[in-house]
Amino acid sequence: MLAGLTIDALAARFRGGEATPSDATRDYLARIEALDPGIRAFMTVTRDVALAQAAEADARFKAGAPRGPLDGVPIALKDLFCTRGIPTACGSKILERFVPPYDATVYQRLRAAGAVLLGKLNMDEFAMGSSTENSAYFTTRNPWDLGRVPGGSSGGSSAAVAAGLAAASLGTDTGGSIRQPAAFCGVVGLKPTYGRVSRYGLVAFASSLDQAGPFTKTVADTARVLQVIAGADPMDSTAAVVPVPDYLAALGGGVKGLRIGIPREYFIDGMDPEVERAVRAAVEVLRGLGARTEEVSLPHTEYGLAAYYLIGPAEASSNLARYDGVKYGLRVSGGRDLVEMSSKTRAAGFGREVKRRIMLGTYALSAGYYDAYYGQAQRVRTLVARDFKAAFERVDAIVAPTTPGVAFKVGEKEDPLQMYLNDVFTVPVSLAGLPGISVPAGFTLQGLPIGVQVIARAYDEPTVLRVAHAYEQATDWHTRKPTLEATPR
Amino acid sequence: MTEPRISREDVQHVARLARLELAATELVRMQSELNNILAYIDKLRSVDTAGVEPTSHAVPLTNVMREDEPRPSFPLADMLANAPEAAGDFFRVPRIIEE
């Protein structure tokens, strides 16, 4: 069985000649066919593309010239990364028939490294949501309990890796959309520093916050994927011209003597006591490994979410103005003029949450409210970022819960505001543009995964990965796998 | 509940600005949901931000320049392939000028 292995284990088999990329790809496709009818992580399975790409990788290994640690490794992408000739619907009806004419930079880079594309993964519409329930197509199920959500918005990406349906996947994180689903599904999920990874070819949600990153089974695999996707891009002026360090080399450092801050505002009334216990136990593990832990304060944490729910929608209302029924996507005809056609198209093409955020953002930016809402949110964003800056004068990394609770039941959170509260511990990091990772930190008595978050200074992914790796190697949470049975299609 | 933060007329006005046709039932629900969210967001008012500069972008950016060299664009056919309606080399849209 090759499906479900780490990137590292697959690469070792390819190098040792025990298996070929085609063997692995066929194995993953068979597993997807058996298990995905129950999990529903995939929007599109790109069988022919995958088999053709795998055959090319076979040839490279045969010639003794593989391209690196990702060569021949089957991966999958959240359905908002543009893939030439392969539908990219972004969870929305408005993009149901959209077939991108070009590849996102991150996909180009994964292809250049030899990775094999298994398909595109389900998500909340336009990445707005925390459960995939806002997908216009279907809800992805949590592999640990099919009655529960996988988190979101990158829920297809986290579920696919947790269920062994892809060796790695990419998602995007605007306010927690990588870290929260990683925590809910018991896998590793990294949101890199804003600007570390190119956004070219991503369907835009909130441009000052969106960032792409990997889901994998181990921290070392995350380092391998980040190595390939990180770095400046002439097609994205916000992809920073900052050197990309050797992320795998950074893993070995250990945490001895490292100063780790525990933010007191991240342990709040109403959070799941099992989550709090697991995170506090994780801190003890790091202390046992020689880290110096101390309490820090991030006093504006409680305002982060409110600021985010103005800034995100404001940017989204502008980004989503492009869906006007003219250039691509859905058109509802019958309107008397252009405005009416666009208004009808957008009414039919967008789901409830997307409409809500467009409305909220348009309102916050409209005359008379701009300064009270949007301006104030941007000033609060400054204060949130300053909190982290002050904390990082005393500590090298911050360790906190990823989410206040664990995966909830499908249909359990009907009130939009209750859904938003899921993001309370991930949003401040996004507002400050910092790197954050979620790593498995245990299970509840019911058997649901818990995540712990590691945060560091901008571009300090090496420290994020080093702390996460040290913790992971001292525990065995990442080795556990959900029990899954084939569901008849 | 105090005075609603956003009135029915506000919702209609914003929907027009956002080019969203909302059915009557949607309008009612939208007003109530937006009011709930805005009530939560109101906690921002209690933050003292006097003298605090707004942040529009997490990472400081200055202008990113490149040489002004012509490069090939995407082929026209590729760009029109996703259009709901095209005519010749153009996107086709409903009338935009009054008769």
Interface residues (C-beta under 8 A of the other chain):
Chain A: R97 F98 V99 P101 Y102 T193 Y194 G195 S208 L209 P234 S237 T238 A240 H300 E302 Y303 A306 A307 Y309 L310 S317 A321 D324 G325 V326 K327 Y328 G329 L330 R331 S333 G335 R336 D337 L338 V339 E340 M341 S342 S343 K344 R346 A347 F350 K355 R356 I358 M359 L360 T362 Y363 S366 A372 Y373 G375 Q376 A377 Q378 R379 V380 R381 T382 L383 A385 D415 P416 L417 Y420 L431 A432 G433 L434 A458
Chain B: I6 D10 V11 H13 V14 A15 R16 L17 A18 R19 L20 E21 L22 A23 E26 M30 E33 L34 N36 I37 L38 Y40 I41 D42 K43 L44 R45 V47 T49 V52 E53 P54 T55 S56 H57 A58 V59 L61 V64 R66 F74 D78 M79 A81 N82 A83 P84 E85 F91 V93 P94 R95 I96
